[in-house]
C-alpha cells in the first residue's frame, strides 16, 4: 500500500488529534476531578467522533477508522468520568 503526501498529512493529523486526548484522560483517571471539564464539549466531541468513524467505515479508510475508534474510547473515558464525578 502506497501513501501519497496528502495521505501522510492525514495520518499525522489523525495521530496528533488522537494523542492529544491522552493528557486529559490520564489526569481524570488519576484525580477523578472533572468539575472544570465541559460536559457539553465532550458530548459534542463524541458525536463528531462517532460520525467520523461511521464515515471512515463507509469509505473503508483504515487510518480514519482506527484514529476515530481510539479517540472515541479516550473521549468516552472522560465523558463517563464527568458524568460519574460531576
PyMOL Python script that loads the backbone (N, CA, C, O; Angstrom):
from pymol import cmd

cmd.read_pdbstr("""\
ATOM      1  N   UNK A   1       0.842  -1.162   0.000  1.00  0.00           N
ATOM      2  CA  UNK A   1       0.000   0.000   0.000  1.00  0.00           C
ATOM      3  C   UNK A   1       0.896   1.237   0.000  1.00  0.00           C
ATOM      4  O   UNK A   1       1.768   1.375   0.858  1.00  0.00           O
ATOM      5  N   UNK A   2       0.685   2.122  -0.947  1.00  0.00           N
ATOM      6  CA  UNK A   2       1.481   3.336  -1.022  1.00  0.00           C
ATOM      7  C   UNK A   2       0.621   4.530  -0.614  1.00  0.00           C
ATOM      8  O   UNK A   2      -0.570   4.607  -0.918  1.00  0.00           O
ATOM      9  N   UNK A   3       1.258   5.434   0.071  1.00  0.00           N
ATOM     10  CA  UNK A   3       0.577   6.642   0.514  1.00  0.00           C
ATOM     11  C   UNK A   3       1.228   7.845  -0.136  1.00  0.00           C
ATOM     12  O   UNK A   3       2.453   7.953  -0.195  1.00  0.00           O
ATOM     13  N   UNK A   4       0.387   8.753  -0.627  1.00  0.00           N
ATOM     14  CA  UNK A   4       0.927   9.994  -1.154  1.00  0.00           C
ATOM     15  C   UNK A   4       1.094  10.998  -0.012  1.00  0.00           C
ATOM     16  O   UNK A   4       0.729  10.718   1.130  1.00  0.00           O
ATOM     17  N   UNK A   5       1.634  12.139  -0.325  1.00  0.00           N
ATOM     18  CA  UNK A   5       1.940  13.153   0.683  1.00  0.00           C
ATOM     19  C   UNK A   5       0.698  13.576   1.464  1.00  0.00           C
ATOM     20  O   UNK A   5       0.764  13.733   2.683  1.00  0.00           O
ATOM     21  N   UNK A   6      -0.415  13.760   0.793  1.00  0.00           N
ATOM     22  CA  UNK A   6      -1.651  14.178   1.453  1.00  0.00           C
ATOM     23  C   UNK A   6      -2.135  13.100   2.416  1.00  0.00           C
ATOM     24  O   UNK A   6      -2.640  13.416   3.494  1.00  0.00           O
ATOM     25  N   UNK A   7      -1.988  11.843   2.044  1.00  0.00           N
ATOM     26  CA  UNK A   7      -2.367  10.754   2.946  1.00  0.00           C
ATOM     27  C   UNK A   7      -1.513  10.763   4.205  1.00  0.00           C
ATOM     28  O   UNK A   7      -2.015  10.524   5.303  1.00  0.00           O
ATOM     29  N   UNK A   8      -0.231  11.037   4.047  1.00  0.00           N
ATOM     30  CA  UNK A   8       0.668  11.111   5.201  1.00  0.00           C
ATOM     31  C   UNK A   8       0.248  12.257   6.116  1.00  0.00           C
ATOM     32  O   UNK A   8       0.253  12.107   7.338  1.00  0.00           O
ATOM     33  N   UNK A   9      -0.112  13.390   5.540  1.00  0.00           N
ATOM     34  CA  UNK A   9      -0.600  14.518   6.337  1.00  0.00           C
ATOM     35  C   UNK A   9      -1.836  14.098   7.134  1.00  0.00           C
ATOM     36  O   UNK A   9      -1.952  14.417   8.317  1.00  0.00           O
ATOM     37  N   UNK A  10      -2.747  13.391   6.494  1.00  0.00           N
ATOM     38  CA  UNK A  10      -3.953  12.918   7.170  1.00  0.00           C
ATOM     39  C   UNK A  10      -3.649  11.969   8.311  1.00  0.00           C
ATOM     40  O   UNK A  10      -4.261  12.055   9.376  1.00  0.00           O
ATOM     41  N   UNK A  11      -2.710  11.068   8.096  1.00  0.00           N
ATOM     42  CA  UNK A  11      -2.333  10.107   9.132  1.00  0.00           C
ATOM     43  C   UNK A  11      -1.680  10.816  10.318  1.00  0.00           C
ATOM     44  O   UNK A  11      -1.983  10.514  11.472  1.00  0.00           O
ATOM     45  N   UNK A  12      -0.787  11.759  10.028  1.00  0.00           N
ATOM     46  CA  UNK A  12      -0.129  12.513  11.105  1.00  0.00           C
ATOM     47  C   UNK A  12      -1.162  13.348  11.872  1.00  0.00           C
ATOM     48  O   UNK A  12      -1.112  13.418  13.100  1.00  0.00           O
ATOM     49  N   UNK A  13      -2.084  13.972  11.160  1.00  0.00           N
ATOM     50  CA  UNK A  13      -3.132  14.763  11.814  1.00  0.00           C
ATOM     51  C   UNK A  13      -4.001  13.881  12.702  1.00  0.00           C
ATOM     52  O   UNK A  13      -4.323  14.259  13.829  1.00  0.00           O
ATOM     53  N   UNK A  14      -4.378  12.722  12.207  1.00  0.00           N
ATOM     54  CA  UNK A  14      -5.192  11.791  12.996  1.00  0.00           C
ATOM     55  C   UNK A  14      -4.441  11.342  14.244  1.00  0.00           C
ATOM     56  O   UNK A  14      -5.022  11.254  15.326  1.00  0.00           O
ATOM     57  N   UNK A  15      -3.161  11.060  14.094  1.00  0.00           N
ATOM     58  CA  UNK A  15      -2.333  10.656  15.231  1.00  0.00           C
ATOM     59  C   UNK A  15      -2.284  11.766  16.282  1.00  0.00           C
ATOM     60  O   UNK A  15      -2.458  11.513  17.474  1.00  0.00           O
ATOM     61  N   UNK A  16      -2.046  12.998  15.825  1.00  0.00           N
ATOM     62  CA  UNK A  16      -1.932  14.128  16.753  1.00  0.00           C
ATOM     63  C   UNK A  16      -3.239  14.379  17.499  1.00  0.00           C
ATOM     64  O   UNK A  16      -3.227  14.573  18.714  1.00  0.00           O
ATOM     65  N   UNK A  17      -4.359  14.377  16.790  1.00  0.00           N
ATOM     66  CA  UNK A  17      -5.629  14.658  17.452  1.00  0.00           C
ATOM     67  C   UNK A  17      -6.048  13.524  18.381  1.00  0.00           C
ATOM     68  O   UNK A  17      -6.752  13.755  19.364  1.00  0.00           O
ATOM     69  N   UNK A  18      -5.625  12.317  18.079  1.00  0.00           N
ATOM     70  CA  UNK A  18      -5.916  11.188  18.965  1.00  0.00           C
ATOM     71  C   UNK A  18      -5.055  11.258  20.216  1.00  0.00           C
ATOM     72  O   UNK A  18      -5.566  11.143  21.330  1.00  0.00           O
ATOM     73  N   UNK A  19      -3.766  11.444  20.042  1.00  0.00           N
ATOM     74  CA  UNK A  19      -2.831  11.501  21.166  1.00  0.00           C
ATOM     75  C   UNK A  19      -3.112  12.717  22.055  1.00  0.00           C
ATOM     76  O   UNK A  19      -2.829  12.684  23.253  1.00  0.00           O
ATOM     77  N   UNK A  20      -3.660  13.777  21.483  1.00  0.00           N
ATOM     78  CA  UNK A  20      -3.964  14.984  22.260  1.00  0.00           C
ATOM     79  C   UNK A  20      -4.952  14.710  23.390  1.00  0.00           C
ATOM     80  O   UNK A  20      -5.015  15.469  24.358  1.00  0.00           O
ATOM     81  N   UNK A  21      -5.714  13.642  23.274  1.00  0.00           N
ATOM     82  CA  UNK A  21      -6.687  13.300  24.314  1.00  0.00           C
ATOM     83  C   UNK A  21      -6.038  12.679  25.552  1.00  0.00           C
ATOM     84  O   UNK A  21      -6.607  12.730  26.643  1.00  0.00           O
ATOM     85  N   UNK A  22      -4.858  12.098  25.387  1.00  0.00           N
ATOM     86  CA  UNK A  22      -4.225  11.347  26.477  1.00  0.00           C
ATOM     87  C   UNK A  22      -3.971  12.141  27.761  1.00  0.00           C
ATOM     88  O   UNK A  22      -4.279  11.634  28.840  1.00  0.00           O
ATOM     89  N   UNK A  23      -3.429  13.349  27.700  1.00  0.00           N
ATOM     90  CA  UNK A  23      -3.182  14.067  28.961  1.00  0.00           C
ATOM     91  C   UNK A  23      -4.449  14.260  29.800  1.00  0.00           C
ATOM     92  O   UNK A  23      -4.413  14.117  31.022  1.00  0.00           O
ATOM     93  N   UNK A  24      -5.562  14.583  29.146  1.00  0.00           N
ATOM     94  CA  UNK A  24      -6.815  14.778  29.893  1.00  0.00           C
ATOM     95  C   UNK A  24      -7.308  13.460  30.477  1.00  0.00           C
ATOM     96  O   UNK A  24      -7.752  13.413  31.624  1.00  0.00           O
ATOM     97  N   UNK A  25      -7.229  12.393  29.693  1.00  0.00           N
ATOM     98  CA  UNK A  25      -7.663  11.076  30.169  1.00  0.00           C
ATOM     99  C   UNK A  25      -6.836  10.653  31.379  1.00  0.00           C
ATOM    100  O   UNK A  25      -7.385  10.210  32.388  1.00  0.00           O
ATOM    101  N   UNK A  26      -5.534  10.788  31.279  1.00  0.00           N
ATOM    102  CA  UNK A  26      -4.647  10.396  32.381  1.00  0.00           C
ATOM    103  C   UNK A  26      -4.946  11.217  33.635  1.00  0.00           C
ATOM    104  O   UNK A  26      -5.027  10.672  34.735  1.00  0.00           O
ATOM    105  N   UNK A  27      -5.107  12.522  33.462  1.00  0.00           N
ATOM    106  CA  UNK A  27      -5.387  13.391  34.610  1.00  0.00           C
ATOM    107  C   UNK A  27      -6.708  13.027  35.282  1.00  0.00           C
ATOM    108  O   UNK A  27      -6.788  12.958  36.509  1.00  0.00           O
ATOM    109  N   UNK A  28      -7.737  12.796  34.482  1.00  0.00           N
ATOM    110  CA  UNK A  28      -9.050  12.456  35.036  1.00  0.00           C
ATOM    111  C   UNK A  28      -9.012  11.104  35.746  1.00  0.00           C
ATOM    112  O   UNK A  28      -9.609  10.944  36.811  1.00  0.00           O
ATOM    113  N   UNK A  29      -8.319  10.141  35.166  1.00  0.00           N
ATOM    114  CA  UNK A  29      -8.233   8.826  35.801  1.00  0.00           C
ATOM    115  C   UNK A  29      -7.446   8.874  37.112  1.00  0.00           C
ATOM    116  O   UNK A  29      -7.765   8.152  38.056  1.00  0.00           O
ATOM    117  N   UNK A  30      -6.429   9.716  37.167  1.00  0.00           N
ATOM    118  CA  UNK A  30      -5.619   9.825  38.390  1.00  0.00           C
ATOM    119  C   UNK A  30      -6.333  10.604  39.491  1.00  0.00           C
ATOM    120  O   UNK A  30      -6.305  10.204  40.655  1.00  0.00           O
ATOM    121  N   UNK A  31      -6.971  11.710  39.126  1.00  0.00           N
ATOM    122  CA  UNK A  31      -7.515  12.623  40.138  1.00  0.00           C
ATOM    123  C   UNK A  31      -9.017  12.473  40.383  1.00  0.00           C
ATOM    124  O   UNK A  31      -9.512  12.840  41.450  1.00  0.00           O
ATOM    125  N   UNK A  32      -9.736  11.941  39.409  1.00  0.00           N
ATOM    126  CA  UNK A  32     -11.204  11.845  39.461  1.00  0.00           C
ATOM    127  C   UNK A  32     -11.850  13.224  39.549  1.00  0.00           C
ATOM    128  O   UNK A  32     -13.022  13.341  39.906  1.00  0.00           O
ATOM    129  N   UNK A  33     -11.093  14.262  39.226  1.00  0.00           N
ATOM    130  CA  UNK A  33     -11.624  15.621  39.258  1.00  0.00           C
ATOM    131  C   UNK A  33     -12.047  16.038  37.853  1.00  0.00           C
ATOM    132  O   UNK A  33     -11.227  16.105  36.937  1.00  0.00           O
ATOM    133  N   UNK A  34     -13.334  16.316  37.702  1.00  0.00           N
ATOM    134  CA  UNK A  34     -13.870  16.691  36.390  1.00  0.00           C
ATOM    135  C   UNK A  34     -14.699  17.972  36.450  1.00  0.00           C
ATOM    136  O   UNK A  34     -15.349  18.339  35.471  1.00  0.00           O
ATOM    137  N   UNK A  35     -14.675  18.639  37.577  1.00  0.00           N
ATOM    138  CA  UNK A  35     -15.517  19.822  37.774  1.00  0.00           C
ATOM    139  C   UNK A  35     -15.309  20.878  36.695  1.00  0.00           C
ATOM    140  O   UNK A  35     -16.275  21.490  36.241  1.00  0.00           O
ATOM    141  N   UNK A  36     -14.077  21.099  36.283  1.00  0.00           N
ATOM    142  CA  UNK A  36     -13.776  22.158  35.317  1.00  0.00           C
ATOM    143  C   UNK A  36     -13.820  21.696  33.866  1.00  0.00           C
ATOM    144  O   UNK A  36     -13.448  22.449  32.966  1.00  0.00           O
ATOM    145  N   UNK A  37     -14.264  20.481  33.631  1.00  0.00           N
ATOM    146  CA  UNK A  37     -14.367  19.958  32.265  1.00  0.00           C
ATOM    147  C   UNK A  37     -15.791  20.187  31.773  1.00  0.00           C
ATOM    148  O   UNK A  37     -16.754  19.921  32.492  1.00  0.00           O
ATOM    149  N   UNK A  38     -15.916  20.679  30.557  1.00  0.00           N
ATOM    150  CA  UNK A  38     -17.224  20.953  29.976  1.00  0.00           C
ATOM    151  C   UNK A  38     -17.903  19.653  29.525  1.00  0.00           C
ATOM    152  O   UNK A  38     -17.390  18.938  28.665  1.00  0.00           O
ATOM    153  N   UNK A  39     -19.049  19.368  30.114  1.00  0.00           N
ATOM    154  CA  UNK A  39     -19.828  18.194  29.724  1.00  0.00           C
ATOM    155  C   UNK A  39     -20.248  18.288  28.264  1.00  0.00           C
ATOM    156  O   UNK A  39     -20.114  17.327  27.507  1.00  0.00           O
ATOM    157  N   UNK A  40     -20.758  19.456  27.873  1.00  0.00           N
ATOM    158  CA  UNK A  40     -21.249  19.617  26.504  1.00  0.00           C
ATOM    159  C   UNK A  40     -20.132  19.491  25.474  1.00  0.00           C
ATOM    160  O   UNK A  40     -20.358  18.982  24.376  1.00  0.00           O
ATOM    161  N   UNK A  41     -18.948  19.943  25.809  1.00  0.00           N
ATOM    162  CA  UNK A  41     -17.830  19.790  24.880  1.00  0.00           C
ATOM    163  C   UNK A  41     -17.582  18.313  24.588  1.00  0.00           C
ATOM    164  O   UNK A  41     -17.409  17.929  23.432  1.00  0.00           O
ATOM    165  N   UNK A  42     -17.565  17.491  25.626  1.00  0.00           N
ATOM    166  CA  UNK A  42     -17.295  16.068  25.420  1.00  0.00           C
ATOM    167  C   UNK A  42     -18.466  15.344  24.772  1.00  0.00           C
ATOM    168  O   UNK A  42     -18.257  14.368  24.051  1.00  0.00           O
ATOM    169  N   UNK A  43     -19.681  15.793  25.009  1.00  0.00           N
ATOM    170  CA  UNK A  43     -20.826  15.222  24.295  1.00  0.00           C
ATOM    171  C   UNK A  43     -20.693  15.519  22.807  1.00  0.00           C
ATOM    172  O   UNK A  43     -20.858  14.626  21.976  1.00  0.00           O
ATOM    173  N   UNK A  44     -20.398  16.768  22.472  1.00  0.00           N
ATOM    174  CA  UNK A  44     -20.283  17.166  21.064  1.00  0.00           C
ATOM    175  C   UNK A  44     -19.089  16.497  20.396  1.00  0.00           C
ATOM    176  O   UNK A  44     -19.197  16.045  19.256  1.00  0.00           O
ATOM    177  N   UNK A  45     -17.955  16.426  21.083  1.00  0.00           N
ATOM    178  CA  UNK A  45     -16.784  15.736  20.523  1.00  0.00           C
ATOM    179  C   UNK A  45     -17.125  14.284  20.216  1.00  0.00           C
ATOM    180  O   UNK A  45     -16.775  13.775  19.151  1.00  0.00           O
ATOM    181  N   UNK A  46     -17.805  13.616  21.141  1.00  0.00           N
ATOM    182  CA  UNK A  46     -18.142  12.214  20.916  1.00  0.00           C
ATOM    183  C   UNK A  46     -19.101  12.034  19.747  1.00  0.00           C
ATOM    184  O   UNK A  46     -18.975  11.070  18.992  1.00  0.00           O
ATOM    185  N   UNK A  47     -20.042  12.931  19.588  1.00  0.00           N
ATOM    186  CA  UNK A  47     -20.930  12.869  18.423  1.00  0.00           C
ATOM    187  C   UNK A  47     -20.112  13.016  17.147  1.00  0.00           C
ATOM    188  O   UNK A  47     -20.289  12.245  16.204  1.00  0.00           O
ATOM    189  N   UNK A  48     -19.216  14.002  17.112  1.00  0.00           N
ATOM    190  CA  UNK A  48     -18.369  14.201  15.936  1.00  0.00           C
ATOM    191  C   UNK A  48     -17.483  13.007  15.646  1.00  0.00           C
ATOM    192  O   UNK A  48     -17.336  12.606  14.492  1.00  0.00           O
ATOM    193  N   UNK A  49     -16.890  12.437  16.684  1.00  0.00           N
ATOM    194  CA  UNK A  49     -16.003  11.279  16.504  1.00  0.00           C
ATOM    195  C   UNK A  49     -16.790  10.075  15.991  1.00  0.00           C
ATOM    196  O   UNK A  49     -16.310   9.343  15.126  1.00  0.00           O
ATOM    197  N   UNK A  50     -17.992   9.867  16.521  1.00  0.00           N
ATOM    198  CA  UNK A  50     -18.826   8.765  16.032  1.00  0.00           C
ATOM    199  C   UNK A  50     -19.154   8.968  14.557  1.00  0.00           C
ATOM    200  O   UNK A  50     -19.102   8.021  13.772  1.00  0.00           O
ATOM    201  N   UNK A  51     -19.489  10.190  14.181  1.00  0.00           N
ATOM    202  CA  UNK A  51     -19.798  10.471  12.771  1.00  0.00           C
ATOM    203  C   UNK A  51     -18.582  10.249  11.881  1.00  0.00           C
ATOM    204  O   UNK A  51     -18.712   9.695  10.790  1.00  0.00           O
ATOM    205  N   UNK A  52     -17.389  10.679  12.333  1.00  0.00           N
ATOM    206  CA  UNK A  52     -16.163  10.420  11.574  1.00  0.00           C
ATOM    207  C   UNK A  52     -15.912   8.922  11.447  1.00  0.00           C
ATOM    208  O   UNK A  52     -15.487   8.444  10.396  1.00  0.00           O
ATOM    209  N   UNK A  53     -16.177   8.190  12.515  1.00  0.00           N
ATOM    210  CA  UNK A  53     -15.985   6.739  12.494  1.00  0.00           C
ATOM    211  C   UNK A  53     -16.934   6.084  11.492  1.00  0.00           C
ATOM    212  O   UNK A  53     -16.519   5.216  10.723  1.00  0.00           O
ATOM    213  N   UNK A  54     -18.185   6.488  11.496  1.00  0.00           N
ATOM    214  CA  UNK A  54     -19.148   5.967  10.521  1.00  0.00           C
ATOM    215  C   UNK A  54     -18.696   6.297   9.104  1.00  0.00           C
ATOM    216  O   UNK A  54     -18.745   5.443   8.218  1.00  0.00           O
ATOM    217  N   UNK A  55     -18.259   7.525   8.892  1.00  0.00           N
ATOM    218  CA  UNK A  55     -17.762   7.933   7.575  1.00  0.00           C
ATOM    219  C   UNK A  55     -16.558   7.091   7.162  1.00  0.00           C
ATOM    220  O   UNK A  55     -16.488   6.622   6.026  1.00  0.00           O
ATOM    221  N   UNK A  56     -15.613   6.897   8.077  1.00  0.00           N
ATOM    222  CA  UNK A  56     -14.440   6.077   7.787  1.00  0.00           C
ATOM    223  C   UNK A  56     -14.810   4.654   7.423  1.00  0.00           C
ATOM    224  O   UNK A  56     -14.222   4.069   6.514  1.00  0.00           O
ATOM    225  N   UNK A  57     -15.788   4.091   8.132  1.00  0.00           N
ATOM    226  CA  UNK A  57     -16.263   2.744   7.806  1.00  0.00           C
ATOM    227  C   UNK A  57     -16.915   2.716   6.424  1.00  0.00           C
ATOM    228  O   UNK A  57     -16.727   1.766   5.663  1.00  0.00           O
ATOM    229  N   UNK A  58     -17.676   3.753   6.105  1.00  0.00           N
ATOM    230  CA  UNK A  58     -18.364   3.820   4.814  1.00  0.00           C
ATOM    231  C   UNK A  58     -17.385   3.871   3.650  1.00  0.00           C
ATOM    232  O   UNK A  58     -17.598   3.222   2.625  1.00  0.00           O
ATOM    233  N   UNK A  59     -16.300   4.651   3.808  1.00  0.00           N
ATOM    234  CA  UNK A  59     -15.340   4.775   2.701  1.00  0.00           C
ATOM    235  C   UNK A  59     -14.169   3.800   2.831  1.00  0.00           C
ATOM    236  O   UNK A  59     -13.240   3.833   2.024  1.00  0.00           O
ATOM    237  N   UNK A  60     -14.210   2.938   3.839  1.00  0.00           N
ATOM    238  CA  UNK A  60     -13.158   1.939   4.068  1.00  0.00           C
ATOM    239  C   UNK A  60     -11.776   2.571   4.205  1.00  0.00           C
ATOM    240  O   UNK A  60     -10.813   2.129   3.578  1.00  0.00           O
ATOM    241  N   UNK A  61     -11.692   3.607   5.032  1.00  0.00           N
ATOM    242  CA  UNK A  61     -10.423   4.299   5.264  1.00  0.00           C
ATOM    243  C   UNK A  61      -9.872   3.843   6.611  1.00  0.00           C
ATOM    244  O   UNK A  61     -10.282   4.341   7.660  1.00  0.00           O
ATOM    245  N   UNK A  62      -8.935   2.890   6.573  1.00  0.00           N
ATOM    246  CA  UNK A  62      -8.426   2.255   7.784  1.00  0.00           C
ATOM    247  C   UNK A  62      -7.814   3.249   8.774  1.00  0.00           C
ATOM    248  O   UNK A  62      -8.143   3.179   9.958  1.00  0.00           O
ATOM    249  N   UNK A  63      -6.937   4.177   8.350  1.00  0.00           N
ATOM    250  CA  UNK A  63      -6.391   5.135   9.325  1.00  0.00           C
ATOM    251  C   UNK A  63      -7.480   5.986   9.990  1.00  0.00           C
ATOM    252  O   UNK A  63      -7.401   6.277  11.184  1.00  0.00           O
ATOM    253  N   UNK A  64      -8.474   6.375   9.232  1.00  0.00           N
ATOM    254  CA  UNK A  64      -9.579   7.166   9.774  1.00  0.00           C
ATOM    255  C   UNK A  64     -10.386   6.347  10.783  1.00  0.00           C
ATOM    256  O   UNK A  64     -10.794   6.858  11.826  1.00  0.00           O
ATOM    257  N   UNK A  65     -10.606   5.094  10.469  1.00  0.00           N
ATOM    258  CA  UNK A  65     -11.343   4.198  11.366  1.00  0.00           C
ATOM    259  C   UNK A  65     -10.589   4.016  12.681  1.00  0.00           C
ATOM    260  O   UNK A  65     -11.159   4.179  13.760  1.00  0.00           O
ATOM    261  N   UNK A  66      -9.309   3.677  12.584  1.00  0.00           N
ATOM    262  CA  UNK A  66      -8.507   3.431  13.787  1.00  0.00           C
ATOM    263  C   UNK A  66      -8.410   4.691  14.649  1.00  0.00           C
ATOM    264  O   UNK A  66      -8.628   4.638  15.859  1.00  0.00           O
ATOM    265  N   UNK A  67      -8.084   5.816  14.025  1.00  0.00           N
ATOM    266  CA  UNK A  67      -7.926   7.064  14.787  1.00  0.00           C
ATOM    267  C   UNK A  67      -9.204   7.425  15.526  1.00  0.00           C
ATOM    268  O   UNK A  67      -9.161   7.809  16.695  1.00  0.00           O
ATOM    269  N   UNK A  68     -10.328   7.304  14.858  1.00  0.00           N
ATOM    270  CA  UNK A  68     -11.581   7.699  15.499  1.00  0.00           C
ATOM    271  C   UNK A  68     -12.087   6.667  16.489  1.00  0.00           C
ATOM    272  O   UNK A  68     -12.764   7.026  17.453  1.00  0.00           O
ATOM    273  N   UNK A  69     -11.781   5.407  16.281  1.00  0.00           N
ATOM    274  CA  UNK A  69     -12.144   4.388  17.270  1.00  0.00           C
ATOM    275  C   UNK A  69     -11.369   4.620  18.566  1.00  0.00           C
ATOM    276  O   UNK A  69     -11.939   4.561  19.656  1.00  0.00           O
ATOM    277  N   UNK A  70     -10.073   4.882  18.443  1.00  0.00           N
ATOM    278  CA  UNK A  70      -9.248   5.144  19.634  1.00  0.00           C
ATOM    279  C   UNK A  70      -9.674   6.453  20.296  1.00  0.00           C
ATOM    280  O   UNK A  70      -9.800   6.519  21.519  1.00  0.00           O
ATOM    281  N   UNK A  71      -9.893   7.485  19.500  1.00  0.00           N
ATOM    282  CA  UNK A  71     -10.329   8.771  20.045  1.00  0.00           C
ATOM    283  C   UNK A  71     -11.663   8.625  20.767  1.00  0.00           C
ATOM    284  O   UNK A  71     -11.867   9.213  21.829  1.00  0.00           O
ATOM    285  N   UNK A  72     -12.565   7.846  20.192  1.00  0.00           N
ATOM    286  CA  UNK A  72     -13.864   7.618  20.831  1.00  0.00           C
ATOM    287  C   UNK A  72     -13.692   6.978  22.209  1.00  0.00           C
ATOM    288  O   UNK A  72     -14.333   7.395  23.174  1.00  0.00           O
ATOM    289  N   UNK A  73     -12.843   5.982  22.299  1.00  0.00           N
ATOM    290  CA  UNK A  73     -12.596   5.325  23.589  1.00  0.00           C
ATOM    291  C   UNK A  73     -12.041   6.332  24.600  1.00  0.00           C
ATOM    292  O   UNK A  73     -12.497   6.394  25.742  1.00  0.00           O
ATOM    293  N   UNK A  74     -11.061   7.112  24.168  1.00  0.00           N
ATOM    294  CA  UNK A  74     -10.437   8.079  25.078  1.00  0.00           C
ATOM    295  C   UNK A  74     -11.419   9.159  25.533  1.00  0.00           C
ATOM    296  O   UNK A  74     -11.479   9.488  26.718  1.00  0.00           O
ATOM    297  N   UNK A  75     -12.181   9.704  24.597  1.00  0.00           N
ATOM    298  CA  UNK A  75     -13.117  10.767  24.971  1.00  0.00           C
ATOM    299  C   UNK A  75     -14.294  10.219  25.776  1.00  0.00           C
ATOM    300  O   UNK A  75     -14.863  10.931  26.603  1.00  0.00           O
ATOM    301  N   UNK A  76     -14.659   8.968  25.539  1.00  0.00           N
ATOM    302  CA  UNK A  76     -15.720   8.354  26.340  1.00  0.00           C
ATOM    303  C   UNK A  76     -15.279   8.160  27.785  1.00  0.00           C
ATOM    304  O   UNK A  76     -16.089   8.285  28.704  1.00  0.00           O
ATOM    305  N   UNK A  77     -14.009   7.857  27.988  1.00  0.00           N
ATOM    306  CA  UNK A  77     -13.498   7.732  29.360  1.00  0.00           C
ATOM    307  C   UNK A  77     -13.717   9.042  30.108  1.00  0.00           C
ATOM    308  O   UNK A  77     -14.212   9.048  31.235  1.00  0.00           O
ATOM    309  N   UNK A  78     -13.345  10.143  29.477  1.00  0.00           N
ATOM    310  CA  UNK A  78     -13.519  11.454  30.119  1.00  0.00           C
ATOM    311  C   UNK A  78     -15.004  11.747  30.322  1.00  0.00           C
ATOM    312  O   UNK A  78     -15.401  12.222  31.386  1.00  0.00           O
ATOM    313  N   UNK A  79     -15.816  11.470  29.323  1.00  0.00           N
ATOM    314  CA  UNK A  79     -17.253  11.741  29.427  1.00  0.00           C
ATOM    315  C   UNK A  79     -17.889  10.917  30.550  1.00  0.00           C
ATOM    316  O   UNK A  79     -18.679  11.445  31.332  1.00  0.00           O
ATOM    317  N   UNK A  80     -17.557   9.655  30.632  1.00  0.00           N
ATOM    318  CA  UNK A  80     -18.102   8.803  31.697  1.00  0.00           C
ATOM    319  C   UNK A  80     -17.651   9.300  33.066  1.00  0.00           C
ATOM    320  O   UNK A  80     -18.448   9.361  34.003  1.00  0.00           O
ATOM    321  N   UNK A  81     -16.387   9.651  33.178  1.00  0.00           N
ATOM    322  CA  UNK A  81     -15.879  10.173  34.455  1.00  0.00           C
ATOM    323  C   UNK A  81     -16.561  11.499  34.808  1.00  0.00           C
ATOM    324  O   UNK A  81     -16.846  11.760  35.977  1.00  0.00           O
ATOM    325  N   UNK A  82     -16.820  12.326  33.807  1.00  0.00           N
ATOM    326  CA  UNK A  82     -17.511  13.599  34.044  1.00  0.00           C
ATOM    327  C   UNK A  82     -18.922  13.342  34.562  1.00  0.00           C
ATOM    328  O   UNK A  82     -19.361  13.987  35.515  1.00  0.00           O
ATOM    329  N   UNK A  83     -19.622  12.417  33.948  1.00  0.00           N
ATOM    330  CA  UNK A  83     -20.983  12.098  34.388  1.00  0.00           C
ATOM    331  C   UNK A  83     -20.956  11.480  35.791  1.00  0.00           C
ATOM    332  O   UNK A  83     -21.797  11.798  36.632  1.00  0.00           O
ATOM    333  N   UNK A  84     -19.997  10.610  36.031  1.00  0.00           N
ATOM    334  CA  UNK A  84     -19.896   9.918  37.321  1.00  0.00           C
ATOM    335  C   UNK A  84     -19.489  10.853  38.465  1.00  0.00           C
ATOM    336  O   UNK A  84     -20.043  10.781  39.562  1.00  0.00           O
ATOM    337  N   UNK A  85     -18.525  11.723  38.198  1.00  0.00           N
ATOM    338  CA  UNK A  85     -17.962  12.557  39.264  1.00  0.00           C
ATOM    339  C   UNK A  85     -18.390  14.023  39.205  1.00  0.00           C
ATOM    340  O   UNK A  85     -18.034  14.817  40.076  1.00  0.00           O
ATOM    341  N   UNK A  86     -19.156  14.373  38.170  1.00  0.00           N
ATOM    342  CA  UNK A  86     -19.656  15.744  38.064  1.00  0.00           C
ATOM    343  C   UNK A  86     -18.575  16.686  37.783  1.00  0.00           C
ATOM    344  O   UNK A  86     -18.818  17.887  37.662  1.00  0.00           O
TER     345      UNK A  86
END
""", "prot")
cmd.dss("prot")
cmd.show_as("cartoon", "prot")
cmd.util.cbc("prot")
cmd.orient("prot")
